[in-house]
Amino acid sequence: MYVGALELDVLLGDVRSLKQKRSAVRPVLAELRRRYDVAVAETGDQDVYRRARLGVAAVSGEAGHVRELLDACERLVAERPELELLSVRTRMLGPED
């Protein structure tokens, strides 16, 4: 079993309140869940209205499949015009860990 975790630090565009932040972040999280069947959540910067830290987790029997999923999730977030991807951090755990 392989487990992959992806942490995305994003800057939100024209957002002036936490309510607007929620309305910008929720569709991204929902699309990641729907399209890639991964676990996702806003994991940091919850009190900062122009920043968001998103966490994505995937589990598979093959390391390559986990990497492909996480790469696809990163691309989806990077392609969103209302978000600017500031940093990405990926971690993998496998049977040897």
C-alpha angles and dihedrals in degrees: 000000000000125000123195128191126194124191117195123191109201137182115217121222122226099358121144103170143030089251091058089046091055091049090052097044101042096065091050092052091046092050092050090051094046099043101039105020093231132141111255137175143159099258105176149012090043093153095048110085100203098043133061134180112207124196123204125186130187133180127198143149090244127059092212092057092052091050091049091051094049092046090051091050091051091050092049092054093043091053094054107107094209092057132065114204108222102175142353130205123187128190130183131196123190140172092280093059 
